[in-house]
Amino acid sequence: MGKGHAPAPWANGLYEIMVTDFPRSFAFWTEVLGFEPTFQRPEQKLAHLTHPHGAPHGAQMMLYERDGDWEVAPMQAPFGRGAVLQVFVDDMSKVAARVTAAGLPFYVEPREKWRDWGDCLGGQREFLVQDPDGYLVMVAERLGTRPLPAA
């Protein structure tokens, strides 16, 4: 059996995350990472966000302040342990500059990374940062593909 093939380019889903301080998280996702509100329910402390410079189909986030619903286990910071939220953008360096300007530490500094996709190598410029509740977010810009190295 083969190793597979390259993932569909620019695949972005909808991520929904519970936050402890809605205004603080909203500011991080909009002012630092560059998402824009699509709709909000202020009485529920909920917002749907999209990234205007994400993949052609756009990255989507839904933030809502914890209210006890849908919590399958005790919530302890950092949230999202074991999960990495990936957001693909057109220009990773612009987002990285906003992270730096906000005085936030990188979990993984900006870097170029090439990974085995089975039938080729896929490259991206990326960094990782934690949001105010500790969710790990990878912001990446696709660089394209290149052949696997000769065996």
SVG drawing of the C-alpha trace seen along z (x, -y; Angstrom):
<svg xmlns="http://www.w3.org/2000/svg" viewBox="-28 -46 46 48">
<polyline fill="none" stroke="black" stroke-width="0.4" points="0.0,0.0 1.3,-3.5 1.9,-6.3 -0.9,-8.4 -0.9,-11.7 -0.8,-15.4 -3.7,-16.9 -6.3,-19.1 -4.7,-22.6 -6.0,-25.2 -8.4,-23.0 -9.9,-24.9 -12.7,-23.8 -14.8,-25.5 -13.3,-25.4 -15.4,-26.1 -13.7,-26.9 -14.9,-27.7 -13.1,-30.7 -13.0,-32.1 -12.9,-35.8 -14.8,-36.6 -13.6,-40.2 -10.0,-39.2 -10.2,-36.2 -12.1,-38.2 -9.4,-40.8 -6.7,-38.1 -8.4,-36.4 -9.4,-39.7 -6.6,-42.2 -3.7,-39.8 -4.5,-37.0 -6.6,-39.1 -10.0,-37.4 -13.1,-39.4 -16.5,-39.0 -19.1,-37.4 -21.9,-37.5 -22.1,-37.9 -24.6,-37.1 -23.5,-39.6 -26.0,-38.2 -24.4,-34.8 -20.9,-36.1 -20.5,-34.3 -19.0,-35.3 -18.4,-33.6 -15.1,-34.8 -13.5,-34.4 -10.0,-35.2 -10.1,-37.4 -6.7,-36.3 -7.0,-32.7 -7.5,-29.9 -9.8,-30.5 -12.6,-29.1 -11.5,-31.0 -10.6,-29.9 -13.5,-30.0 -13.7,-30.2 -16.5,-30.3 -15.7,-31.7 -18.1,-31.5 -17.7,-32.1 -18.0,-29.0 -21.5,-28.5 -21.2,-24.9 -22.8,-23.4 -20.9,-20.9 -18.1,-20.5 -17.3,-16.8 -14.7,-17.0 -13.4,-19.5 -11.9,-22.5 -8.4,-23.3 -5.9,-25.7 -4.3,-25.4 -7.4,-24.4 -7.2,-22.3 -4.4,-20.0 -3.5,-17.7 -5.2,-19.8 -3.6,-22.2 -5.8,-24.7 -4.4,-25.3 -5.1,-28.5 -3.7,-29.0 -3.2,-32.6 -1.7,-34.4 1.1,-36.1 2.3,-34.4 4.9,-37.2 2.2,-39.8 0.4,-37.8 3.7,-37.0 4.5,-40.7 1.2,-41.4 2.0,-38.6 5.3,-40.3 3.7,-43.8 1.2,-42.5 4.2,-41.3 3.1,-37.7 5.6,-34.8 5.8,-32.3 5.3,-28.7 7.3,-27.8 9.2,-30.7 8.4,-31.4 10.1,-28.8 10.0,-27.1 9.0,-23.4 8.8,-20.7 6.9,-17.6 6.5,-14.2 3.0,-14.1 3.4,-10.6 3.9,-11.4 5.8,-14.7 7.0,-17.1 4.7,-20.0 6.2,-23.2 4.9,-26.0 6.1,-28.9 4.6,-28.6 4.6,-29.6 2.7,-28.4 1.2,-30.7 -1.1,-30.1 -4.4,-32.1 -5.4,-33.6 -6.9,-30.3 -3.9,-28.2 -5.2,-26.8 -2.3,-26.1 -2.7,-27.8 -0.5,-27.1 -0.6,-30.0 0.8,-28.8 1.4,-30.0 1.7,-27.2 4.9,-27.3 3.9,-24.5 5.3,-21.1 8.5,-19.5 9.6,-16.0 10.5,-13.5 14.3,-13.1 15.8,-10.2 16.0,-7.0"/>
</svg>
